[in-house]
Amino acid sequence: MHSLKNHNGSTLLISLVLVLLFTVLGLSLLSLSINGASKNTTRKDTVASYDLSQKGIDYLVNKIEYEVEKELGTNGLAASTYVTKLESILNKYKCTSITNTDKSKTVTTGNMEYCIDSYTNKVDISGKDNVHRKIVKIKSIGSSGNIKKDMLHEIEIGADSIPDFLNYAIGTNKTNDNRDGDGNLYLHGGVEIKGDIKVEGDLITYNKGYGNNVWVNSVYPRAQGYNTEKAKIVLKGSAYHLKNNTTMSDHLSRTNFKNNSNYEQFVREGKLDLTKYFNPVFAPEIVNRNPVKTKIVITDYESDMKFNYNSPNTTQEYIETNNLDKITVKNSNKTTKNMYFSAIKYDKKTIKECDWWGRCQYVEEVTTTKKTDPEIVFEGSNNFKSLSTNSNVNLESTGAKLSLTKDSLDNGGTAFIGKNLNIGNRNGTNSTSDDAKNELVGTYYIKGNLDILGSELTTNAVVYVEGDVTIRFSSIKGKELPSGEKGSLIIFSKGDIQIANISAYEQNASEISAYFFTEKNFEMYGTGSNIYINGGISARRIALHGVRGTSTSSQSYYGNYSYSYDTPTTQEKRPSRLRVSYNPDIIMTYSDLRQKEPIIYQIDPSKTLNRQ
């Protein structure tokens, strides 16, 4: 009985210990569950608050961009008005002036607060303030539960008064008419590009050049960066490689390459492999960038430069001539005058006059005839504040120079030419010693065509052309400016641009320091020609045909011509006969010489520069 009692006490003790043990374990598990739930909530709030802080910045940036775009509307704003509107919107969202309703937004996961800490003008590479672009510091606080996360981002917001296409060595502009190779870039043979490339349509390459109406064995094109190892290419369409020779007209006008057996694509890991379209060592890198379509209305500039002989502050000067259709103006320097040249002709004849008594005498009678708008030939150095004529203008002889100079109030510096501007002696030979040495400075509006033929042209000019542009047997170099910098030539054309017969079959290239923009098509040959474009090209469609190394031309006894080129193996080691290199000084020329205040039509996508 005593032993049984002892066992009963042990059982009770063991039961109590077990109950206590399981109670402690249960409480521990409960505590762990509660702590885990609390940590999960904290972690969830931390992630949510970080996300809300980022969303606050995005929300404010979108809000600013929306309000600026609304102010711009469809017609845009003058650059100075745009700056005023932009700064007004930014000031509205400053932390010091923003109202509570404007700086916060509540969502299902919490709350976000945002405001602008400060903003400054962007500083360009040249060190100058760009008032059209702002570096904006945006504060944002995301709150979820008891957790808050704050951010400070530097965002670049705004637009450029400089056309976006001036930032590329080569750029095509799609007009959405979906015909005639709209937006396409064709690189045939050993073409070489230095700088970034923009293609709004398709890229088509081939390892053959084209010249004298035949395909020429060559190598693949090359592209390299201007300040970087690799060139960047913005490719909005796709890339195709031409497999076999084809008719050039059909090739350039094609709009669909995908379903044609004469074109192939190279893809690696789901992406275009550009090393198969270019020389593998010099293939550009595809970047995801939204190009900004800059609206250039060439005809808008006519009214800014045109004036008549009877316009206010205009000097009409009559030049004596025997031919009323053409006058010669030589070494005329009137840098403070807005000049309008006209023709005057004096016809003299001797007549016999007799009185009633038969006494006679011979007198000289002068008849004066005038013509308001004769063709003008400039010789020697000519410098005016502004010039206007409704006729042709010619700079034909060596030493013929035409300069337009702004006054101290930034007025003038323009010429309106109602018909064609012809530069050079038009001799049509490859010898540079035969070229006329000419100079062109200022801003020009040409109603007709621009023809540069047989000229060694030195220039610092912006030229707007309604017609076509033809450059043959010529070189173009930037004028040395007082600042020590070099000028250049910028051409905006509504018509086609053709460049040919530049240092044809010569070993040394002719430099053309210019940027070409056309609303139509651009085509250039570097098979016989040897061309170095120091500037860039922007057009609806661009076709570049080139080889590398030596090109020769020979004529048989019967007058037939034959042409020969280096083999592809040799070409790989030789310089290209068609090179296009980006020139950042182009932007300086455009800024210095433009006459009309730029119109801002849209703002660029914002860029995040720094995150804290």
VOKEVEX-553937 format. One line per field, with one value per residue (C-alpha): residue number from 1; residue in three letters; y negated, x, z. Coordinates in steps of 0.5 Angstrom, whole numbers, plus 500, padded with zeros to 3 digits. Example, Ala and Ser with C-alpha at 12.3 -4.5 7.8 and 13.67 -1.06 7.14 Angstrom:
BEGIN
k	(1,2)
r	(ALA,SER)
c2	(509,502)
c1	(525,527)
c3	(516,514)
% end
This chain:
BEGIN
k	(1,2,3,4,5,6,7,8,9,10,11,12,13,14,15,16,17,18,19,20,21,22,23,24,25,26,27,28,29,30,31,32,33,34,35,36,37,38,39,40,41,42,43,44,45,46,47,48,49,50,51,52,53,54,55,56,57,58,59,60,61,62,63,64,65,66,67,68,69,70,71,72,73,74,75,76,77,78,79,80,81,82,83,84,85,86,87,88,89,90,91,92,93,94,95,96,97,98,99,100,101,102,103,104,105,106,107,108,109,110,111,112,113,114,115,116,117,118,119,120,121,122,123,124,125,126,127,128,129,130,131,132,133,134,135,136,137,138,139,140,141,142,143,144,145,146,147,148,149,150,151,152,153,154,155,156,157,158,159,160,161,162,163,164,165,166,167,168,169,170,171,172,173,174,175,176,177,178,179,180,181,182,183,184,185,186,187,188,189,190,191,192,193,194,195,196,197,198,199,200,201,202,203,204,205,206,207,208,209,210,211,212,213,214,215,216,217,218,219,220,221,222,223,224,225,226,227,228,229,230,231,232,233,234,235,236,237,238,239,240,241,242,243,244,245,246,247,248,249,250,251,252,253,254,255,256,257,258,259,260,261,262,263,264,265,266,267,268,269,270,271,272,273,274,275,276,277,278,279,280,281,282,283,284,285,286,287,288,289,290,291,292,293,294,295,296,297,298,299,300,301,302,303,304,305,306,307,308,309,310,311,312,313,314,315,316,317,318,319,320,321,322,323,324,325,326,327,328,329,330,331,332,333,334,335,336,337,338,339,340,341,342,343,344,345,346,347,348,349,350,351,352,353,354,355,356,357,358,359,360,361,362,363,364,365,366,367,368,369,370,371,372,373,374,375,376,377,378,379,380,381,382,383,384,385,386,387,388,389,390,391,392,393,394,395,396,397,398,399,400,401,402,403,404,405,406,407,408,409,410,411,412,413,414,415,416,417,418,419,420,421,422,423,424,425,426,427,428,429,430,431,432,433,434,435,436,437,438,439,440,441,442,443,444,445,446,447,448,449,450,451,452,453,454,455,456,457,458,459,460,461,462,463,464,465,466,467,468,469,470,471,472,473,474,475,476,477,478,479,480,481,482,483,484,485,486,487,488,489,490,491,492,493,494,495,496,497,498,499,500,501,502,503,504,505,506,507,508,509,510,511,512,513,514,515,516,517,518,519,520,521,522,523,524,525,526,527,528,529,530,531,532,533,534,535,536,537,538,539,540,541,542,543,544,545,546,547,548,549,550,551,552,553,554,555,556,557,558,559,560,561,562,563,564,565,566,567,568,569,570,571,572,573,574,575,576,577,578,579,580,581,582,583,584,585,586,587,588,589,590,591,592,593,594,595,596,597,598,599,600,601,602,603,604,605,606,607,608,609,610,611,612)
r	(MET,HIS,SER,LEU,LYS,ASN,HIS,ASN,GLY,SER,THR,LEU,LEU,ILE,SER,LEU,VAL,LEU,VAL,LEU,LEU,PHE,THR,VAL,LEU,GLY,LEU,SER,LEU,LEU,SER,LEU,SER,ILE,ASN,GLY,ALA,SER,LYS,ASN,THR,THR,ARG,LYS,ASP,THR,VAL,ALA,SER,TYR,ASP,LEU,SER,GLN,LYS,GLY,ILE,ASP,TYR,LEU,VAL,ASN,LYS,ILE,GLU,TYR,GLU,VAL,GLU,LYS,GLU,LEU,GLY,THR,ASN,GLY,LEU,ALA,ALA,SER,THR,TYR,VAL,THR,LYS,LEU,GLU,SER,ILE,LEU,ASN,LYS,TYR,LYS,CYS,THR,SER,ILE,THR,ASN,THR,ASP,LYS,SER,LYS,THR,VAL,THR,THR,GLY,ASN,MET,GLU,TYR,CYS,ILE,ASP,SER,TYR,THR,ASN,LYS,VAL,ASP,ILE,SER,GLY,LYS,ASP,ASN,VAL,HIS,ARG,LYS,ILE,VAL,LYS,ILE,LYS,SER,ILE,GLY,SER,SER,GLY,ASN,ILE,LYS,LYS,ASP,MET,LEU,HIS,GLU,ILE,GLU,ILE,GLY,ALA,ASP,SER,ILE,PRO,ASP,PHE,LEU,ASN,TYR,ALA,ILE,GLY,THR,ASN,LYS,THR,ASN,ASP,ASN,ARG,ASP,GLY,ASP,GLY,ASN,LEU,TYR,LEU,HIS,GLY,GLY,VAL,GLU,ILE,LYS,GLY,ASP,ILE,LYS,VAL,GLU,GLY,ASP,LEU,ILE,THR,TYR,ASN,LYS,GLY,TYR,GLY,ASN,ASN,VAL,TRP,VAL,ASN,SER,VAL,TYR,PRO,ARG,ALA,GLN,GLY,TYR,ASN,THR,GLU,LYS,ALA,LYS,ILE,VAL,LEU,LYS,GLY,SER,ALA,TYR,HIS,LEU,LYS,ASN,ASN,THR,THR,MET,SER,ASP,HIS,LEU,SER,ARG,THR,ASN,PHE,LYS,ASN,ASN,SER,ASN,TYR,GLU,GLN,PHE,VAL,ARG,GLU,GLY,LYS,LEU,ASP,LEU,THR,LYS,TYR,PHE,ASN,PRO,VAL,PHE,ALA,PRO,GLU,ILE,VAL,ASN,ARG,ASN,PRO,VAL,LYS,THR,LYS,ILE,VAL,ILE,THR,ASP,TYR,GLU,SER,ASP,MET,LYS,PHE,ASN,TYR,ASN,SER,PRO,ASN,THR,THR,GLN,GLU,TYR,ILE,GLU,THR,ASN,ASN,LEU,ASP,LYS,ILE,THR,VAL,LYS,ASN,SER,ASN,LYS,THR,THR,LYS,ASN,MET,TYR,PHE,SER,ALA,ILE,LYS,TYR,ASP,LYS,LYS,THR,ILE,LYS,GLU,CYS,ASP,TRP,TRP,GLY,ARG,CYS,GLN,TYR,VAL,GLU,GLU,VAL,THR,THR,THR,LYS,LYS,THR,ASP,PRO,GLU,ILE,VAL,PHE,GLU,GLY,SER,ASN,ASN,PHE,LYS,SER,LEU,SER,THR,ASN,SER,ASN,VAL,ASN,LEU,GLU,SER,THR,GLY,ALA,LYS,LEU,SER,LEU,THR,LYS,ASP,SER,LEU,ASP,ASN,GLY,GLY,THR,ALA,PHE,ILE,GLY,LYS,ASN,LEU,ASN,ILE,GLY,ASN,ARG,ASN,GLY,THR,ASN,SER,THR,SER,ASP,ASP,ALA,LYS,ASN,GLU,LEU,VAL,GLY,THR,TYR,TYR,ILE,LYS,GLY,ASN,LEU,ASP,ILE,LEU,GLY,SER,GLU,LEU,THR,THR,ASN,ALA,VAL,VAL,TYR,VAL,GLU,GLY,ASP,VAL,THR,ILE,ARG,PHE,SER,SER,ILE,LYS,GLY,LYS,GLU,LEU,PRO,SER,GLY,GLU,LYS,GLY,SER,LEU,ILE,ILE,PHE,SER,LYS,GLY,ASP,ILE,GLN,ILE,ALA,ASN,ILE,SER,ALA,TYR,GLU,GLN,ASN,ALA,SER,GLU,ILE,SER,ALA,TYR,PHE,PHE,THR,GLU,LYS,ASN,PHE,GLU,MET,TYR,GLY,THR,GLY,SER,ASN,ILE,TYR,ILE,ASN,GLY,GLY,ILE,SER,ALA,ARG,ARG,ILE,ALA,LEU,HIS,GLY,VAL,ARG,GLY,THR,SER,THR,SER,SER,GLN,SER,TYR,TYR,GLY,ASN,TYR,SER,TYR,SER,TYR,ASP,THR,PRO,THR,THR,GLN,GLU,LYS,ARG,PRO,SER,ARG,LEU,ARG,VAL,SER,TYR,ASN,PRO,ASP,ILE,ILE,MET,THR,TYR,SER,ASP,LEU,ARG,GLN,LYS,GLU,PRO,ILE,ILE,TYR,GLN,ILE,ASP,PRO,SER,LYS,THR,LEU,ASN,ARG,GLN)
c2	(500,495,497,495,489,487,489,484,478,479,480,473,470,472,470,463,462,465,460,454,456,456,449,446,449,447,440,440,442,436,431,433,433,426,423,427,423,417,417,419,413,409,412,411,404,402,405,401,395,395,397,391,386,388,387,380,378,381,378,371,372,374,369,363,366,367,359,357,361,358,351,353,355,357,350,350,344,339,341,335,337,344,342,338,343,349,345,343,350,352,346,349,355,353,355,348,346,352,353,360,362,361,365,371,377,383,390,397,398,392,385,381,374,370,363,360,358,354,353,350,350,355,353,356,358,351,349,345,345,349,345,350,356,356,361,362,364,368,370,376,379,386,388,395,397,394,394,388,388,382,380,375,375,371,371,367,364,360,359,357,351,355,360,367,369,365,370,376,377,380,380,382,379,383,379,385,385,392,391,390,393,388,388,393,393,396,397,401,403,400,394,391,387,384,382,384,387,386,390,389,394,401,401,405,407,410,412,409,401,398,394,392,396,403,406,407,412,409,410,409,402,400,395,393,388,381,380,388,394,396,393,392,394,392,397,397,402,408,410,413,416,416,423,421,416,412,406,400,397,403,404,396,396,402,402,409,414,419,423,423,428,423,421,424,423,425,426,429,430,427,420,417,419,413,416,420,413,409,411,415,410,404,406,401,402,402,397,396,389,385,380,373,371,364,360,356,352,349,344,340,337,334,328,327,325,322,315,311,305,300,303,299,298,301,298,299,299,298,302,299,304,306,312,310,318,318,314,315,312,312,311,307,307,304,307,303,303,307,308,309,308,306,305,298,298,291,291,285,283,276,273,267,261,255,249,245,241,248,247,254,257,264,266,272,275,280,285,289,296,299,306,308,315,317,323,321,323,322,321,320,319,316,315,313,313,316,317,319,320,324,326,331,330,332,333,335,333,334,329,328,327,326,324,322,319,318,311,310,311,318,316,317,323,325,326,327,330,331,336,340,339,342,342,344,344,350,352,360,362,366,362,357,352,351,349,342,340,337,335,335,333,331,334,335,337,339,340,344,349,349,351,351,354,353,349,349,346,343,342,341,341,343,344,346,348,350,353,358,358,361,361,363,362,358,358,354,352,349,341,340,335,330,334,339,344,347,345,350,350,353,354,355,357,359,362,368,367,370,370,373,373,370,372,377,383,379,382,376,374,368,365,363,359,359,362,364,364,365,367,372,377,376,380,380,384,386,391,386,380,380,376,374,371,367,366,371,372,372,374,378,384,384,389,389,393,394,398,397,396,394,393,392,390,391,389,394,392,392,387,392,392,398,397,402,402,406,413,414,417,411,406,408,405,399,392,391,387,385,382,379,376,372,365,362,355,356,354,348,346,347,343,337,336,338,332,334,335,343,346,351,357,362,364,369,376,374,377,379,377,379,382,382)
c1	(500,506,509,503,502,509,508,501,505,510,505,502,509,510,504,505,512,509,503,508,513,507,505,512,512,506,507,514,510,505,510,514,508,506,513,514,507,510,516,512,508,514,517,511,511,518,517,511,514,520,515,511,517,519,512,511,517,514,508,510,515,509,504,510,510,503,502,508,505,498,501,505,499,499,502,508,511,516,522,522,515,516,522,517,511,516,519,512,510,516,515,508,511,517,517,516,510,506,500,498,493,498,504,501,497,493,493,491,498,499,501,506,508,513,515,521,527,530,532,537,539,543,550,552,559,561,560,553,547,541,535,531,533,532,536,530,531,525,524,519,516,513,509,506,504,509,514,517,522,524,528,531,532,535,531,533,526,525,526,532,532,537,534,535,537,544,546,547,552,547,539,533,526,520,514,509,507,510,513,519,524,521,525,530,538,542,549,552,560,566,562,565,561,564,558,551,546,538,534,526,525,529,537,539,547,551,558,558,558,555,557,557,550,554,555,562,565,567,567,561,560,564,561,565,563,565,567,566,569,562,557,550,544,537,533,526,525,529,535,536,542,542,544,545,545,538,536,537,531,527,531,531,523,522,518,517,524,521,518,523,528,533,534,536,536,541,539,542,539,533,536,539,546,549,556,553,551,557,565,564,570,566,559,554,551,543,540,533,532,526,528,525,522,524,519,523,518,523,518,517,524,522,519,524,529,525,525,523,527,522,522,523,531,533,538,536,543,543,549,550,550,549,545,539,538,545,549,556,557,565,568,562,562,556,556,550,546,540,542,537,541,538,540,540,542,544,543,546,545,546,541,540,536,535,531,526,532,535,541,542,546,548,546,546,540,540,535,535,532,532,530,529,531,537,541,547,554,559,566,571,569,562,560,553,548,543,541,535,533,528,533,539,546,552,559,563,570,576,576,568,566,559,558,552,554,549,549,550,543,543,539,541,546,541,540,534,535,529,531,538,545,550,557,563,566,562,568,566,574,577,583,582,587,581,576,574,576,569,567,560,558,551,544,541,534,534,527,530,536,543,548,556,560,567,568,573,568,570,564,560,553,546,542,535,533,526,529,534,542,547,555,560,567,568,570,567,571,569,572,576,573,575,574,579,573,572,565,561,555,548,543,536,533,526,528,533,541,546,553,558,564,568,576,573,579,583,587,586,579,576,573,566,565,557,551,545,538,533,525,526,532,539,544,552,557,564,566,569,569,573,569,570,563,565,558,552,546,539,534,527,531,539,543,551,555,562,568,575,582,584,579,581,578,581,579,580,582,574,572,569,571,573,573,577,577,582,580,575,581,586,580,579,586,585,581,574,572,566,567,561,564,560,562,559,561,555,551,555,554,546,546,550,547,539,535,528,527,526,519,518,513,514,519,524,523,525,532,534,541,542,538,539)
c3	(500,502,495,491,494,492,485,485,487,482,477,479,479,472,470,473,469,463,463,465,459,454,457,456,449,447,450,446,439,440,442,436,431,434,433,426,424,427,423,416,417,418,412,408,410,409,402,401,404,399,393,395,395,388,386,389,385,378,380,380,374,370,373,371,364,363,365,361,355,356,355,349,346,338,336,341,344,343,347,352,353,354,359,363,363,365,371,373,374,377,382,384,386,391,398,400,396,395,399,402,397,392,395,397,395,399,396,398,401,404,403,399,399,394,393,389,393,388,381,376,369,366,364,357,355,353,360,358,362,358,360,356,361,368,373,378,386,388,395,396,403,402,409,410,417,422,417,413,407,404,397,394,386,381,375,368,365,359,352,347,343,338,334,336,330,330,336,331,325,321,322,318,320,318,316,316,309,309,302,298,303,309,315,312,312,307,308,302,302,306,309,315,320,327,332,334,329,329,324,325,319,317,317,311,309,304,303,296,294,288,283,275,275,278,284,286,291,297,305,311,313,320,326,332,337,337,344,346,344,341,337,339,334,336,331,331,326,324,320,314,310,302,300,292,287,286,282,286,285,287,293,295,295,298,304,306,307,312,306,301,300,298,305,311,318,324,331,337,343,341,339,332,332,329,328,322,319,320,320,327,330,329,330,333,340,340,345,347,346,344,339,339,333,332,327,322,318,313,310,316,316,309,312,317,312,306,304,298,295,299,305,311,313,306,301,294,290,282,279,272,266,259,260,265,266,270,274,277,285,287,293,296,304,307,314,317,311,309,301,295,288,282,275,271,264,260,253,249,242,239,235,230,233,228,229,225,221,219,224,227,233,235,242,246,249,255,256,263,264,270,273,280,280,276,277,281,280,286,285,291,298,299,306,308,314,310,303,299,292,288,283,282,286,283,287,281,280,285,291,291,298,301,308,312,319,325,328,336,337,334,328,321,318,313,306,302,295,290,285,286,289,285,288,284,277,274,271,273,273,279,279,286,283,278,283,285,292,295,302,305,312,315,314,308,305,298,294,289,288,292,287,289,283,282,289,294,299,306,310,317,315,316,309,308,301,298,292,291,293,289,291,285,284,291,298,304,310,316,317,322,327,332,338,335,333,326,323,319,314,316,310,311,305,302,296,295,296,292,293,287,284,290,289,284,283,288,293,298,301,300,306,307,313,313,316,311,313,308,308,302,301,301,297,296,293,295,290,285,290,296,301,308,311,318,321,319,315,317,312,310,307,307,302,302,297,298,298,301,298,291,285,278,272,265,258,252,245,243,249,253,261,265,273,278,285,291,292,299,302,301,302,309,311,307,309,307,301,304,311,316,322,327,329,336,333,329,335,336,329,329,336,333,326,327,326,329,336,336,337,343,341,346,352,352,356,363,365,372,374,381,387,394)
% end
